[in-house]
Amino acid sequence: MNTSCCPQCGNHGVALGSIVGRETVDGTFSGSGTGVGLGTGGLGLFVGGVSGTTHQATARAQALRPPERPSFNWAFVIGPIILAILVLVGAQFVPDFLRSMGDGQAAPPGTISGAADQMLSVIAPLGVIGALVMVGLTVFSSRTRYDSAQRDYTAADRADVLRRDVYQRLRYCEPDHLVFDPLTGASCPATHDNIMALISGGTNRQPVANAG
């Protein structure tokens, strides 16, 4: 079995990356314009400018694009710290906000409002202390979360290297709209999901010997 050719028509095909590069365009744009607008002061003339980047790819280039690269999950590390800080800020300002909802005067003892003020005077310091403890524990454990996120990223990066090795050897047969692996002989329809599945299988499959 000659795995270096398309299993349906014998075409040698082309590298997927060459099609993606040929049918993808990245660029920048900028411009300006004038117009007439209606505002609170009546009609007026405005001049504006706009700029940005563009990314255009054909449907085939989108289907044949390589696997997305993994990224480090900073949210897993920083997110809990930000949440703990927000809790600390809330513990400091919420009691003052609740008091400001009144008339600004201390409620007389023996009333419901007075009891609420006394409860707030006890709960507020405890809330601040609890929030400080939460911030301290969160910051202290951030090193553990960072190490865990780093291990996950390292594993994902190693797997990405293997996937890209497979991707770089894949070939595309245009007449049959088929993608095949010359090393293993596996093939699939040229859709992105099928290609990702083919790549995942290609990282584990053994090469097939060519019969000629």
C-alpha positions in Angstrom: 0.0 0.0 0.0 1.4 3.3 -1.1 0.5 5.7 1.8 2.3 8.7 0.2 -0.6 9.1 -2.2 -4.3 9.8 -1.9 -6.0 6.5 -1.2 -8.8 7.3 -3.7 -7.0 8.7 -6.8 -3.3 8.3 -6.2 -2.7 12.1 -6.2 0.4 13.2 -4.1 -1.6 16.2 -2.8 -0.2 19.4 -1.3 0.7 20.4 2.2 -2.1 21.8 4.3 0.0 24.7 5.4 0.6 25.9 1.9 -3.1 26.2 1.2 -3.8 28.0 4.4 -0.9 30.5 3.7 -2.0 31.1 0.1 -5.7 31.6 1.0 -5.3 33.7 4.1 -4.7 37.4 4.2 -3.8 39.5 7.2 -3.4 43.3 7.0 -4.2 46.6 8.5 -6.5 49.4 7.4 -7.0 53.1 8.2 -9.1 55.9 6.8 -11.0 59.0 7.6 -14.3 60.5 6.6 -16.7 63.4 7.1 -20.4 63.6 7.5 -23.3 65.5 8.9 -24.9 64.5 12.1 -27.8 65.6 14.2 -27.0 66.3 17.9 -28.3 68.2 20.9 -26.9 71.4 19.3 -28.5 70.8 16.0 -26.9 69.8 12.7 -23.1 69.6 12.7 -20.2 68.5 10.6 -18.0 65.8 12.0 -14.6 64.4 10.8 -13.5 61.0 12.0 -10.9 58.3 11.5 -10.8 54.6 11.8 -8.1 52.0 11.8 -7.6 48.3 12.6 -6.5 44.9 11.4 -8.1 42.5 9.0 -8.0 38.7 8.8 -9.6 37.1 5.8 -9.5 33.4 4.9 -11.4 31.2 2.5 -13.6 28.4 3.8 -11.1 25.9 2.7 -8.3 27.6 4.6 -10.5 27.7 7.7 -11.1 24.0 7.4 -7.4 23.2 6.9 -6.1 25.5 9.6 -3.6 24.0 12.1 -4.5 23.2 15.8 -4.8 26.2 18.1 -1.9 26.7 20.4 -2.4 26.3 24.1 -2.2 29.3 26.4 -1.3 29.7 30.0 -4.3 30.0 32.2 -3.6 33.2 34.1 -7.2 33.5 35.2 -6.8 30.3 37.3 -3.9 32.0 39.2 -5.0 35.7 39.4 -8.8 35.3 39.5 -9.1 34.0 43.1 -6.8 36.8 44.3 -8.9 39.5 42.6 -12.1 37.9 44.1 -10.5 37.9 47.6 -9.6 41.6 47.2 -13.1 42.5 46.2 -14.4 40.7 49.2 -12.1 42.7 51.4 -13.2 46.0 49.8 -16.9 44.9 50.2 -16.3 44.1 53.9 -15.0 47.6 54.5 -17.6 49.6 52.5 -20.8 47.6 52.8 -21.5 48.5 56.5 -20.9 52.2 55.8 -23.2 52.0 52.8 -25.9 50.4 54.9 -25.6 53.1 57.5 -25.8 55.8 54.8 -29.2 54.4 53.8 -30.5 55.8 57.0 -30.8 59.5 57.9 -27.2 59.7 58.9 -28.0 59.8 62.6 -27.3 57.1 65.2 -30.4 55.1 66.0 -31.6 55.3 69.6 -30.8 52.2 71.7 -33.7 49.8 72.3 -35.1 50.2 68.8 -34.8 47.9 65.8 -32.6 50.3 64.0 -30.4 50.7 67.1 -30.1 46.9 67.4 -29.1 46.8 63.7 -26.4 49.4 64.3 -25.0 47.5 67.2 -25.0 44.3 65.2 -23.2 46.1 62.3 -20.6 47.5 64.8 -19.8 43.9 65.7 -20.1 42.2 62.4 -18.2 44.8 60.3 -14.8 44.3 62.1 -15.2 40.5 62.0 -16.0 40.8 58.3 -12.9 42.8 57.6 -10.7 40.3 59.7 -12.3 37.4 57.8 -11.7 39.1 54.4 -8.0 39.8 55.4 -7.6 36.1 56.3 -9.1 35.1 53.0 -6.8 37.4 51.0 -3.8 36.1 52.9 -4.7 32.4 52.3 -5.5 33.1 48.7 -2.2 34.9 48.1 -0.3 32.2 50.0 -1.9 29.4 47.9 -1.3 31.3 44.6 2.1 29.6 44.3 0.4 26.2 44.3 -2.2 27.3 41.7 0.6 28.7 39.6 2.5 25.4 39.7 -0.6 23.5 38.8 -1.4 25.8 35.9 2.3 25.6 34.7 2.1 21.8 34.7 -1.1 21.8 32.7 0.4 24.2 30.2 3.6 22.2 29.9 1.6 19.0 29.2 -0.6 20.9 26.7 2.5 22.4 25.0 4.1 18.9 24.6 0.9 17.5 23.1 0.8 20.5 20.8 4.3 19.8 19.5 3.2 16.2 18.6 0.0 17.5 16.9 1.9 20.0 14.8 4.4 17.4 13.7 1.5 15.4 12.4 -0.2 18.4 10.8 3.0 19.4 8.9 3.1 16.1 7.2 -0.6 15.9 6.2 -1.5 16.2 2.5 -4.6 17.6 0.9 -6.0 16.0 -2.3 -8.1 18.7 -4.1 -10.0 16.4 -6.6 -11.3 14.3 -3.7 -11.4 17.0 -1.0 -9.6 14.5 1.2 -6.8 14.9 3.7 -4.4 11.9 4.2 -1.4 11.1 6.4 1.5 9.8 4.2 3.1 8.1 7.2 0.2 6.1 8.6 -2.1 5.9 5.6 -5.0 7.3 7.5 -7.4 9.7 5.7 -10.5 11.8 6.3 -12.8 14.3 4.6 -11.3 17.8 4.6 -13.2 19.4 7.5 -11.6 20.9 10.5 -13.1 18.5 13.0 -12.1 15.5 11.0 -8.6 16.8 10.6 -8.3 17.3 14.3 -9.4 13.8 14.9 -7.0 12.5 12.3 -4.2 14.4 14.0 -5.1 13.0 17.4 -5.0 9.5 16.0 -1.8 10.2 14.1 0.1 11.0 17.3 -0.4 7.4 18.5 -0.6 5.3 15.3 2.4 3.4 13.9 3.6 4.0 10.3 2.3 1.7 7.6 5.0 0.1 5.4 4.8 1.1 1.7 4.2 -1.6 -0.8 5.6 0.4 -3.6 
